[in-house]
Every structure is written in structure tokens, then in C-alpha cells.
Amino acid sequence: MKFVALAAAAAALMAGTATAEPARAPNANAVAKDAAAQETARAERVVYICDRSDLTRRGFEREFGEVRFVSAEEALNSAESWNAPRCMSDIEAARLNLMMSR
């Protein structure tokens, strides 16, 4: 009788372990993927080359909320996270390309 009770307890324990273990692995993988995606999103900075015309400003504001021009140095070295894309002049874009090619 003791053997049957021990066998039943061991079987229940093994069944619980077998179903619980695979459930943890996908959750851990999902958390890791989410964290990696959030880190990638934080690191990404989008810059558009914009002119300073009223038409461009209105269009950019309509799409992204506000128009904010940045320099090449700000685009590369800013510790601030960007919620929306930024604008850059033609000259600053050339400087940015030069700085990134070094």
C-alpha cells in the first residue's frame, strides 16, 4: 500500500513538474524578447532632412507633433530619448554622415 501511495505521489509530482517547466520557458523567452525590443526602440533615433518652410513645418507637426531641429552632434551624443523624429538641415545631415563615416 505504501508503494502505491509513493508511486502515485511521485507520478503526480512528475506530472506537475512536466507541465510547469515548459510553461516557464516561453514566458522567460517572451520577457527577454520584450526587453530587447524596448531597448532597441529606446536606442533608435529617426532624423529627417527638413527645410524651414511653413509647408514643411505644418506637415511635420501634423505627422509627428512638433518640429525640433537638431545638430549632428545632438543626434549622435544626446542621452535624451526621442519620442518623435527630429529634423535636420542639409548641412547638418552632411556633417552627420561625415561623423558617422569616421
C-alpha positions as CSV (number, residue, x, y, z in Angstrom):
1,M,0.0,0.0,0.0
2,K,2.8,2.4,0.8
3,F,4.4,1.6,-2.5
4,V,1.2,2.5,-4.4
5,A,0.9,5.8,-2.4
6,L,4.5,6.7,-3.1
7,A,4.2,5.8,-6.8
8,A,1.0,7.9,-7.1
9,A,2.7,10.8,-5.3
10,A,5.8,10.6,-7.5
11,A,3.7,10.4,-10.6
12,A,1.7,13.5,-9.5
13,L,4.9,15.3,-8.7
14,M,6.4,14.4,-12.1
15,A,3.3,15.4,-13.9
16,G,3.2,18.7,-12.2
17,T,6.9,19.3,-13.0
18,A,6.5,18.3,-16.6
19,T,3.6,20.7,-17.2
20,A,5.1,23.6,-15.2
21,E,8.5,23.6,-16.7
22,P,7.6,24.2,-20.4
23,A,5.2,27.0,-19.3
24,R,8.0,28.9,-17.7
25,A,10.4,28.8,-20.7
26,P,8.1,30.6,-23.2
27,N,7.3,33.3,-20.6
28,A,11.0,33.8,-19.9
29,N,11.7,34.0,-23.7
30,A,8.8,36.4,-24.2
31,V,10.1,38.7,-21.4
32,A,13.6,38.6,-22.9
33,K,12.2,39.5,-26.4
34,D,10.1,42.3,-24.9
35,A,13.1,43.7,-23.1
36,A,15.3,43.5,-26.2
37,A,12.5,45.2,-28.3
38,Q,12.2,48.0,-25.7
39,E,15.9,48.5,-25.7
40,T,16.0,48.7,-29.5
41,A,13.2,51.2,-29.5
42,R,14.9,53.4,-27.0
43,A,18.2,53.4,-28.9
44,E,16.6,54.2,-32.3
45,R,16.6,57.8,-33.3
46,V,14.9,59.0,-36.5
47,V,16.1,62.1,-38.2
48,Y,14.6,63.7,-41.3
49,I,16.2,66.3,-43.6
50,C,13.8,69.2,-43.5
51,D,13.7,72.7,-44.9
52,R,12.4,75.6,-42.9
53,S,9.4,76.4,-45.0
54,D,5.9,76.8,-43.4
55,L,4.6,73.9,-45.5
56,T,7.2,71.5,-44.2
57,R,6.6,72.6,-40.6
58,R,2.9,72.1,-40.9
59,G,3.2,68.7,-42.4
60,F,5.8,67.6,-39.9
61,E,3.7,68.9,-37.0
62,R,0.7,67.1,-38.4
63,E,2.6,63.8,-38.6
64,F,4.8,63.9,-35.5
65,G,3.5,66.6,-33.2
66,E,6.3,69.1,-33.1
67,V,9.2,70.3,-35.2
68,R,12.5,70.2,-33.5
69,F,15.8,70.7,-35.4
70,V,18.9,69.0,-34.1
71,S,22.6,69.3,-35.0
72,A,24.7,66.4,-36.0
73,E,26.4,66.4,-32.5
74,E,23.0,66.3,-30.8
75,A,21.8,63.4,-33.0
76,L,24.9,61.3,-32.1
77,N,25.6,62.3,-28.5
78,S,22.2,63.0,-26.9
79,A,21.4,61.0,-23.8
80,E,17.8,62.0,-24.1
81,S,15.3,59.5,-25.6
82,W,13.3,60.7,-28.5
83,N,9.5,60.2,-28.7
84,A,9.2,61.6,-32.2
85,P,11.5,62.1,-35.2
86,R,13.6,65.2,-35.4
87,C,14.5,67.5,-38.3
88,M,18.0,68.3,-39.5
89,S,19.2,70.8,-42.1
90,D,21.1,69.7,-45.3
91,I,24.4,71.0,-43.9
92,E,23.9,69.1,-40.5
93,A,23.0,65.9,-42.4
94,A,26.3,66.2,-44.3
95,R,28.1,66.7,-41.0
96,L,26.3,63.7,-39.5
97,N,27.3,61.5,-42.5
98,L,30.9,62.6,-42.1
99,M,30.9,62.0,-38.4
100,M,29.4,58.5,-38.8
101,S,31.9,57.5,-41.6
102,R,34.9,58.1,-39.3
